[in-house]
Amino acid sequence: MIELQNVSKHFGSFVAVDAISLKIAPGEFFGFLGPNGAGKTTTIKMMTGLYRPTSGSCTINGYDIQTHPVEAKRSFGYVPDQPHLYDRLTGREFLYFVGGLYKEDGRVLKQRIDHYAQLFEMEPFLNNPAEEYSQGMRQRVALAAALIHDPPALIIDEPLLGLDPRSAWLVKTTLKQLTKKGLTVFMSTHLLRAVEELCDRIVIIKKGRIIYEEMLKASWGDHGQLEQTFLEVTR
């Protein structure tokens, strides 16, 4: 479960995030939307411990990210909008490195790497150095790294950025299957069509405040309905 309680972030006199409160249940696929500069990435950086909130708290699976950072960070995976890999490491070496940080058993780690290599169709390039990767290749490796320790929650910022249609389909299908098994997904994206396909619930923020919240209905799979709502509430 992910819970934000009256979370705010100020940069001097500028209020980037203004008293946001959210609760995302286990197994929920949650969409976090808003125009550029709305405060989405700032909120995510507070949730993941990269920023300290000016006020309020972020709790991940029962752990406050500020008071219990190690326990909280062990319980989620995180994929930023611009995933960082070590260029001189191969994708496989990077996955072993990340798994080692989480102190995963070597045999289990190998099984998971092989699983995600096949699932995300990374086998043709996983043994090449990351400096040779396209944006889509980096995105797939970063997502596999975020899932490598089998976390109960996943926080992702623009997960489909740079993916070709086949890779995007693989990622979307995998994430939806994992939520059915109990994974909590917090996703920020501008791709409204993907939100319609994947999300159980959405929140739209503007100027750091929540301005709209809705459970997505099955009928919202019709292209354009969410887009129309988004444009109306953010104009």
C-alpha positions in Angstrom: 0.0 0.0 0.0 1.1 3.6 -0.7 -0.1 6.5 1.4 0.6 10.2 1.2 -0.7 12.4 4.0 -0.9 16.2 3.4 2.4 16.1 1.5 3.8 19.5 0.4 7.1 20.6 -1.1 8.3 24.2 -1.3 11.3 25.6 -3.1 11.7 28.9 -1.5 8.5 30.8 -2.0 7.4 28.4 -4.8 4.9 25.7 -3.8 5.5 22.7 -6.1 3.2 20.3 -4.3 0.4 21.5 -2.0 -1.0 19.2 0.6 -1.6 16.1 -1.5 -3.2 13.1 0.3 -3.6 9.7 -1.5 -4.1 6.1 -0.6 -3.3 3.4 -3.1 -4.5 -0.1 -2.2 -2.5 -3.3 -2.7 -3.0 -4.6 -6.2 -4.3 -1.3 -7.5 -3.0 0.2 -10.8 -3.0 3.9 -10.1 -2.6 6.7 -12.7 -1.1 10.0 -11.6 -1.7 12.6 -14.3 -1.3 16.3 -14.9 0.2 18.9 -17.3 3.9 19.7 -17.4 5.0 21.4 -14.2 2.0 20.1 -12.2 4.2 18.5 -9.5 4.1 14.9 -10.6 7.8 14.2 -10.6 8.3 16.2 -7.4 5.7 14.1 -5.7 7.4 10.9 -6.9 10.8 12.1 -5.7 9.3 12.6 -2.2 7.7 9.2 -2.3 11.0 7.6 -3.2 13.1 9.5 -0.7 14.9 11.7 -3.2 13.3 14.8 -1.8 12.3 15.5 1.7 8.8 16.9 2.1 8.4 20.4 3.5 5.5 18.9 5.4 3.4 15.7 5.5 4.5 12.1 5.1 4.9 9.3 2.5 4.4 5.8 3.6 5.2 2.8 1.5 4.0 -0.6 2.6 3.8 0.6 6.2 7.2 2.3 6.3 7.7 6.1 6.4 10.2 6.9 3.7 11.9 9.5 6.0 12.0 7.7 9.3 12.5 4.1 7.9 14.2 4.7 4.5 15.9 1.4 4.1 12.9 -0.7 5.0 10.7 1.5 2.7 13.1 1.3 -0.2 13.4 -2.5 0.0 9.6 -2.7 -0.4 9.2 -0.9 -3.8 10.8 -0.7 -7.2 11.3 2.7 -8.9 11.8 3.6 -12.6 12.4 7.3 -13.2 11.5 9.1 -16.4 15.1 9.0 -17.5 16.5 5.6 -16.2 20.2 5.6 -15.4 22.4 2.6 -16.3 26.1 2.2 -16.0 27.4 2.5 -19.6 30.4 0.2 -19.1 28.2 -2.6 -17.6 26.1 -4.9 -19.7 22.5 -5.1 -18.9 22.9 -8.5 -17.3 25.7 -7.2 -15.1 23.6 -4.2 -14.1 20.7 -6.6 -13.1 23.1 -8.7 -11.0 24.4 -5.5 -9.4 21.0 -4.3 -8.5 20.0 -7.7 -7.2 23.1 -7.7 -5.1 22.1 -4.4 -3.5 18.9 -6.1 -2.3 21.0 -9.1 -1.1 19.0 -11.5 -3.3 20.0 -15.1 -3.3 22.3 -15.8 -6.3 20.3 -18.7 -7.6 17.0 -16.9 -7.3 18.5 -13.8 -8.9 19.7 -15.7 -11.9 16.2 -17.2 -12.4 14.6 -13.8 -12.2 17.1 -12.2 -14.7 16.5 -15.1 -17.1 12.8 -14.7 -16.7 12.8 -10.9 -17.4 15.3 -11.3 -20.2 12.8 -13.6 -21.9 9.7 -11.7 -20.9 10.9 -8.3 -22.1 12.8 -9.9 -25.1 16.1 -8.5 -23.9 18.2 -11.6 -24.7 19.6 -10.2 -28.0 21.3 -7.2 -26.3 21.5 -8.0 -22.6 25.1 -9.1 -22.8 26.1 -5.9 -24.6 27.4 -2.8 -22.7 24.6 -0.3 -21.9 26.4 2.5 -23.8 25.2 0.7 -27.0 21.5 0.7 -25.9 18.6 2.7 -27.4 16.2 4.5 -25.1 13.8 1.6 -25.3 16.4 -0.9 -24.4 17.4 1.1 -21.4 13.8 1.4 -20.3 13.3 -2.4 -20.4 16.4 -3.1 -18.4 15.4 -0.4 -15.9 12.0 -1.9 -15.4 13.5 -5.4 -15.0 15.9 -3.9 -12.4 12.9 -2.4 -10.5 11.2 -5.8 -10.3 14.3 -7.9 -9.7 13.7 -8.1 -5.9 10.0 -9.0 -6.3 8.7 -5.8 -4.5 5.1 -5.4 -3.5 4.9 -1.9 -5.0 6.2 -0.3 -8.1 6.6 3.5 -8.8 7.1 4.4 -12.4 7.5 7.7 -14.2 6.7 7.5 -18.0 7.4 3.7 -18.3 6.5 3.6 -22.0 8.9 6.4 -23.0 10.9 5.4 -26.1 9.4 1.9 -26.4 8.4 0.5 -29.8 4.9 -0.9 -30.1 6.0 -4.5 -29.4 8.0 -3.5 -26.3 5.2 -1.2 -25.0 2.7 -4.1 -25.3 5.1 -6.4 -23.4 5.5 -3.9 -20.6 1.7 -3.1 -20.3 0.8 -6.8 -20.4 3.3 -7.6 -17.7 2.4 -4.8 -15.4 -1.3 -5.7 -15.6 -0.6 -9.3 -14.9 1.5 -8.4 -11.9 -1.3 -6.2 -10.4 -3.6 -9.1 -10.6 -1.1 -11.0 -8.4 -1.1 -8.1 -5.9 1.5 -5.7 -7.1 0.7 -2.1 -6.4 1.6 0.2 -9.3 1.8 4.0 -9.1 2.3 5.3 -12.6 2.8 8.8 -13.9 2.4 9.3 -17.6 1.2 11.6 -20.3 0.0 8.7 -22.4 -3.7 8.8 -21.7 -4.5 5.8 -24.0 -2.2 3.7 -21.8 -4.0 5.0 -18.7 -7.4 4.0 -20.1 -6.0 0.5 -20.8 -4.3 -0.1 -17.5 -5.4 2.0 -14.6 -8.1 1.2 -12.0 -8.2 4.8 -10.7 -6.7 8.2 -11.6 -5.9 11.5 -10.0 -5.2 14.6 -12.0 -3.1 17.4 -10.4 -2.5 21.0 -11.5 -0.2 23.5 -9.8 0.6 21.0 -7.1 -3.0 20.3 -6.1 -5.4 17.4 -6.8 -8.2 18.8 -9.1 -9.8 15.5 -10.2 -10.2 11.9 -9.0 -12.1 9.1 -10.7 -12.4 5.3 -10.8 -11.9 4.4 -14.4 -14.9 2.6 -15.9 -14.6 -0.2 -18.5 -16.4 2.0 -20.9 -13.5 4.5 -20.7 -11.6 2.2 -23.0 -13.2 4.2 -25.8 -10.5 6.3 -27.2 -10.7 10.0 -26.3 -13.0 10.1 -23.3 -10.2 10.4 -20.7 -8.5 12.9 -23.0 -11.6 15.1 -23.1 -11.9 15.0 -19.4 -8.2 15.8 -18.9 -8.4 18.8 -21.2 -11.5 20.1 -19.5 -10.3 20.0 -16.0 -6.7 21.3 -16.7 -7.5 24.2 -19.0 
